[in-house]
Amino acid sequence: MAVLRTPDERFAGLPDYPFVPSYVDVETRGIAPLRMHYVDAGPVDAPVVVLLHGQPTWSYLYRHVIRVLLDAGLRVIAPDNIGYGRSDKPADPTDYTFKRHVDWMHSALVRLNLTDITLVVQDWGGPIGLSVLAREPDRFARVVATNTILHTCDPGLAGRLAWPHHAVGDGQVIHQETLLDYVAFYQRSPELVPSFFLDAVAGPLSPDVLAAYDAPFPDRTFTAGLRQMTALIPLTRNDPGAAIGRATMAALGDWRRPFLTAYSDGDPATRGWDKVFADHISGAKGQPHTTIEGAGHFVQEQRGAELGRVVAEFVARTG
């Protein structure tokens, strides 16, 4: 299996990202161990917060959140998914599956011996991280979900989401056209440039910040995981990813530890999921769910300090 590793010099001098790289070997069935990068900052004996990113970002997205959490005396672990950031990048798109992403992240948390985790998830960080929680719920103390979803294609989602993404009737599904456009673009475009999406949704961003988001991908050979992630979005009930999502949602229904939603007010792609989670998850009952104003999908980029304060206060209140 061909595995690419982005040269270290691509990450030199990134703005507001002074963190020394740390690495852990992660495993999944059928693939040799891979090297996953993560930020490890703050006191090693402090309560630990794990920050999970999605597409097309990496741990750089959380740099403003990390600063607030460190000021609050917390330990922060911010991994890069395999195929992203400073983590290894298999060159064959078919090496990436939803289950393997869950396996890799689960492997990282186990090998780092992290417990009593405060899990913060956004975008694909939700389906991946929450599915790890479903496997081993006692490893986690609380969750903060922001601008994320669970891919279930459940007919019960009808009328609850700004972007419909659910089955209806016998053998039919309804999807937001923009979602299908997004999936098609990632499969057909000859070049994928993360900064294009960051600037369009969270910009205008400075040239050095845009370059930081593009740093993991020196050329198109490094983008197999980036490209494949959209192909893993379950579009029917029969997709194996939808089965994972349904199992995860079922497990969350029984999870009684604190679960908080902190969605932005400007992200139609995930709008409605905060209410779905708050209504479904036992530990979400009675929590002070909040809306972060003035941000789109990449809330960490636009309102990172505010999100950091929400997380720090949640840990302090429920610790």
N, C-alpha and C positions, 0 to 999 in steps of 0.2 A: 504494500500500500504506500503510495506516495503521500508524504506529509510535508507541508511547507511551514517555515518558521520565519516570521517577519524579522528582518534585521533590526538589532537594537538601536541603531542610529536613527531609525525612523521615529523613535519615541524620545529623542533628546530635546530638552528644553521646551516641553509642552507647557502652555500657560496654565497656571493654577493647579498643576498636577506634579507635585514634588516627590511622589511616593516611590520608595525603593521597590523594585519588583520582587514578588515571591512566587514560588511555583510548587505545584503538587501534581503527581502522576495520577491520572484517573483512568478508569477501566469501564468497558462495556463488552458484552459477549460478541465475539467474532472479529474484534479489532485489537491490535496491540495497544498497550498503555500509551496515553498521550499526555503531553505536558499542558496543564492548565495554569494560566497566570491569575494571580489575585493580589489586590491591595490588602495589606494587613497593617493597620495603624491604630494607635491608642494602647492603653495598658492591657497587658495580656490577661490580667485577672479581673478586668472590668466586664460588665454585661456586654454580650456580643450582638452586634447588628449585622446581618448579612443583606447586602444590597444586590439585587439581580436585575440586569438590564435585558433589553430585547433587541429587536432589529430596527435600524442598521447600526446600532451604537455599540459601545463597550463601556468599561468601568469609568472612562473619562466623563461620561454623562453625569456621574454622581459627585463630581469634585466639590461642588458647592454644598451639597448635602453632607459630605464627609467632614468638611470643616466645622459645621455646626455640631455634629455628633461628637467630634473630638473635643470641642470646647465644653460639651456636657459631660466629659469624663468617660465616654463609652469606647469600646473597642469596635472597630469597623473591619469587616471582611467584604471586599467587593470583587467577585470573580469576573473573568471574561469567559463567556461561553466558548466552547470549542468552535473554531472557525472565525473567531472574533478577537479583536484587541491583540494582546501579546500571547494569546494561547495558540497552540498548534492548530494547523489548518489542513485537514485531509483534502487532497486535490480532486477527488472524485465526488461529485454531488451526491451520488447514491450512498456514500458512507454516512450521510447525515439522515437520521430519522428522529421523530419526536421521542420515541422510547430511549434512543441512545442519548439524546440531550438530557433526559431525566436521569438516566444511569450515570452519565458523567458528573452531573451536579451532585447527585447523591453520593457518589464515590468521593468527591472532593470534601464534602462536609464530614463524612465518616473518617477519612484519612486525617483530616485536620482536628478530629476529636472535638467538634463543636457541639455544645449542648445549651439548653435554655436560650435558644436562638430567637431573637426578634427578626423576623423575615420581612423585608420590604421588596415588593415586586411591582414591575411595570412592564407593559407590552408582553412579549414572550416570556419575560421573567415570571409572570403569573402562571401560565400553563406548566412551565418547567418546575418552578419552585413549589407551587401548591401540590403538584403531583409527587414531588419528593416528600412533602409533609404527609400526604395521604399514605405513603408507604411506611413512614416512621413518625407518627404524630408526636410522640413523647420527646422527640429531639427539639421541639419548638415550643417557645413560651408564649408568643404572640405574633400577629401578622398585621402589617399595614399594606393595603392594596391601593395602588394609584394607577389609573388609566390602563387597566388590564382586563382580560376576559378569560373565559374557559370555553374551549371549542367543544361543544356538545351536540350541536344541531338539534337540540331538544325542541319539540313542537311547543312546549310550554313557554318558550321565550317569545312567542308571537305577541306583538303589540307592546313589548316591554323594552325594546332596544331602539335607539335612534337609527342604527344601521341594522336592518333585519338580517338574521343569519340563523335560520332555523328550518326544520322540516315542516311540511304541511301535507295532510292527506296521505294518500298511498303512493309512495315513490316520487314525491315532489319536494322541492326545497325552494326557499326564498332567500335571496342574497341582495345586499346593497350593490348596485352597479359599480360604484366606486371601488368596492372591495375586489370585485372581479377584474376591474381595470388594473388595479395594483398588482394582483397576482400575475396577470398577463404581462405587464411591463417587466417584472422581474425575470420572467422566463424568456422574453424576446429581446430585451435590450442588449446590444453588444457590450456596453460598458455600464457598470453600476458604481455610482459615486455617492457614498453616504451623505456627504456634506450638502448635496443638492436637496435632499429631503429635510435635513436639519434646518437649513436656511429658509426653505419654503414654509416650514411649519413653526419654527421658533425664532426666525431671524427678524431683521438682518443681524448676522453674526460676523465678528471680525475675521479677517483672513487667517490669522494664526489659529483661531478656534476651529474654523472650517478645516484647515489642514490637519488639525489634531484628530478630527473624526475620520479623515481619510488615511491617516498614518498606517493603520494595520494592513492596508491593501496597496502595495506598491504597483501592482499591475493586475490584470484580470485573472491571472492564474491563481491568485490568492482569494478569489471571491466565490469559490464553490459553495461554502457554507452560507454566505450571505445570500446567494441566489436561491439556494435550495430551501431556505427557511419559509418563503412564501408558498412553495409547493407543498409544504407540510401542513398548511392550514386546512383542516378538514372541511370539506364542502358538502359532504353527505353523511347520513347516519352510518353508512357502511365503512367509512374511513377508520383505520385503526386508531388514529389520533382522537377521533370522536369517542371511541370506546374508552380511551384513557381519560378524556375529559369527563365523561359521565361517571366513571369510577371515582375520580377525584372529587367531583361535586357531591357524590353520595357520602364519601368520607368526611367532607367538610360539614355536611349536615349534622354529623355527630360530634364535631369538634367544639369543645366548650371553653377553650381558652380564648383570651381577648383577640378580637378581629376588628380592625378599624378600616374604613374606607376614607380616602383623601383624594378624590378625583378633581381634576381641573374643570373649569366651566366652559372650556373651548375645545373639547375633543369629541366630536360626534361619533367617531369610530368606536368609542367605548362607552358612550353615554347610555345609561340605563343599567349597566352591569353593577354599578355601586349599589343600586337598590336591590338587584337580584341577589347579590352576596349578603347584604344586610338582612334581607328577609329570610334567606335560606340557612345561614350559618348560625348555629346556636350561640357561639361566642361573640357574635356581632350584636346580639340583642342588648339594648341599653347603652351602647357605646356612643360617644359624641362624634358621630360621622360628620366630616367636614367637606366643604367645597373650597378649593384653592382658586381664587379669582385671577383673571388676567393671564391665563396660560393655555396652551394647546396640548397636544399629545405628549410632547417632551417637557413635562412639568419641571423636571430636574434642571433643565437648561434655563427656563424662564423664571421659575420661582423655587430654586433649589434651597435657598436659605429658609424659606417658609416651610417647605416640606421637611427639612431637617428639624425645625422646631416642633412640628407636629409629631414626628417620630420620637424625639427626645422627651417631650412632655408625656407621650403615651407610655414610654418605658418607665418614666418616673412615677406616673400615676398608678400603673398596674404592677410595678415591680414588687 
